[in-house]
Amino acid sequence: MSDKPQAHKQFITEFPAVGAGYEQLATAVHNAGPLDEKSRQLVKLALAIGARHEGAVHAHTRRALEAGLTAAEIKHAVALAATTLGMPNAIAAYTWVNDVLEG
């Protein structure tokens, strides 16, 4: 849980049963299908971009790198957002991804 934002950590501390249930669900979903780790992280990054969740884009960019995705692959996912989500959303995601890549 070390890569989680402070507010997430505080929430889980205050509501440990919710945290445990969430982690159990996350593990079950993670293992429910045939996608490999790189593919799962790329999908989760794309979902975070589409939802415009800046913190999740930061977290899933880090996890994508840890799973072996390259900066070029991650940025390609951002570029693909331009025609699906619009240029302003793609540019926002680009800045969030670069927060991690350049940080």
C-alpha positions, -999 to +999 in steps of 0.1 A: +000+000+000+031+023-001+022+037-035-012+048-024-020+085-017-021+095+020-059+100+019-063+064+007-041+051+035-061+071+061-094+058+047-082+022+050-069+028+085-103+042+095-123+015+077-101-016+077-129-040+067-137-019+037-100-019+028-097-057+032-128-062+010-115-039-017-081-056-018-098-090-020-119-078-049-089-062-066-070-095-064-099-115-077-104-092-107-067-091-114-066-129-116-100-135-133-088-135-169-062-143-194-045-109-197-008-107-188+005-081-163+016-057-190-018-058-207-037-054-174-017-024-165-022-008-200-059-013-197-060+001-162-040+031-174-064+037-203-094+034-179-078+060-156-072+083-185-108+079-198-122+086-163-099+117-160-086+105-126-052+122-123-041+102-092-050+069-109-031+079-140-001+086-119-004+053-101-011+033-132+018+049-151+041+038-123+026+003-123+029+001-161+066+009-159+070-017-132+052-042-154+077-036-182+059-011-204+081+015-220+076+052-219+069+051-256+041+025-251+026+045-223+026+077-244+011+058-273-019+050-250-022+087-243-020+096-280-048+071-287-070+090-263-070+121-286-095+106-311-116+088-285-117+113-256-107+146-274-076+166-275-080+184-242-084+151-223-054+136-241-033+167-232-043+165-196-034+128-195-001+136-213+008+160-185-002+135-158+019+107-174+048+130-178+046+139-141+057+103-135+080+097-165+099+129-160+096+129-122 
